[in-house]
Amino acid sequence: MRHFAIIAIFLLLIGTTGSAHAVVNDGKTYGIGIAGGLGVSGISGTIDTGSPTSFQLIAGTGVLGKLRYALHMREYWDIYVDAFGGIHTEWDDALVAGGGVGIDWNWQNLEPSLPPISFALEINAGIIDGDFEVDPHAGIHFNFNL
């Protein structure tokens, strides 16, 4: 029941802020999809501020928040570092914290008329319930203009 409540709140928040990963009039971009890694996976929402900084929230097997900073920004892809923290609810509410490096790529890079879908791949290192872990992370987000 707790998982349902977390996901419902997350979907409500995403629904009220909008969902897209393509640039909108206010300079911010949004995305909705699925993501997972370092023990937490589920529904994912992203907000890109139009600067090198972006945010991500994953809710499912726990709740994980990420702060991403783009080191190299291009129209259809970014290379970034991230810092994250959260809780894994299926592992006795284990705390999760760490950082990593990743690439976010939009397949419109191949052909601008393709649907705006982006893929993220990361390598993260962090602490899960006191144990050090290195783990790949992946995500896919559907993007659209508001």
N, C-alpha and C positions, 0 to 999 in steps of 0.2 A: 504494500500500500504506500509506503514511503517513496518508492521509486516512481509510482504513478503521480504522486503529488509533486515531486521534483520536476518530472517531465512536463506536467501540466502547467506549472508556474513558468518554466522555461519557455514553453510554446506561447503562453500568454504574453510574456515579455517580448519575444521575437515578433509576435503579431502586432504589438503596439508600436514597435520601433521601425517596422518595415523589413523587407527581405530582398537584398540584392547584393551583388558584388561588383557591379558595374557602376561607374561614376554617376552620381545624381546631382541635382542642382545645388545642394548645400555643400558639395565637395566631399561628402562622406559616401562610403560604399558599404553595402551589406551583403551577407551571404547566409544561406541555410543549407545544411547537408548532414553528413555523418562523418565521424572521425573517431580515431582511437589510438591508444598508445600509452605506455607506462601505466598499465593497469586500468585506465578509465576509458570507456568507449561509449558512444551513443549519439544522440542528436547534437549537432554543432551549429552555432551561430557565430558570425564574424561581423565586426564593425571596423572599417578602415577609415581613419580620420582624414585621409587625403594627404597626410604627411608620412614620414617613414614609420609612424606608430600605428599599430592596429591591435584589436582585442578579439579574443575568442573565448567562448563558453561552451563546454561540452557537458551534457547531462545524460546519464544513463546508468552505467554500473557505478556511478559516483558523480560528483560534480567537480569539474576542473576549470579554472580560469587561467588564461594565458595573456601575456603582454608580448607582442611581437614588434621587433624593430628591424625594418628593411635596411640592409647594407647596400643593396644594389636593386634599384627600382627600374622596371621597364614597363611598357604598355601592357604586355601580356604575361609577365612573370617577374617574380621578386626572389631574391636570396635574403634570408633573414636569420636573426638570432631570437630566441624567446626565453622567457622566464615564466614559470607556472607554479600553481599551488592549488590544492584541493583535498578532497576526501573520497576514498574508495569505500562505498557502502557495503559491498559484498565481502570485504576482508575485515570484518569487525570494525568498520569505520576507520580504516588506516589512513593516516595523513600522507599526502603525496606532495613533493616539492622538488624543483630542479630547474634545468635549463637545457637548451639545445640549439641546433642549427638546422635550417630547412630551406626548401625551395617550393614556391607556389607558382603553378603554371596553368594558364588558361588555354584551352585547345582552340580558341579563336585565333591563336597565333598561326595555326595551319591555314585557316580560311575564315575571315571575319564574318561570313554568313552562317557559320556553325553556331549551335546553341551555346550560350556563355556558361560553360562548365569549367571549373578550376579544380586542379588536383594538387594536393600538398604532400610532400614526403619530408620526414625529419628524422634526425637521430637525436634522442634525448638522453640525458643522464640525470638521475635524481634519487631521492630517498623515498621508499615506500615502507611505511611502518618500521622505520629504523634501519632498513636494509638498502644498500646501494645497488642500483640497477642501471643498465644501459639498454635502451629499448628503441626500436623503430616506431615511428608514428606515421599514420597515413590518414588522409581525409579527402572527401570529394564534396564540392559545394555547387549548387545550382545558382546561377547569377541572373539577375534581371534588373531593368531600370524601374524605378518607382514612378 
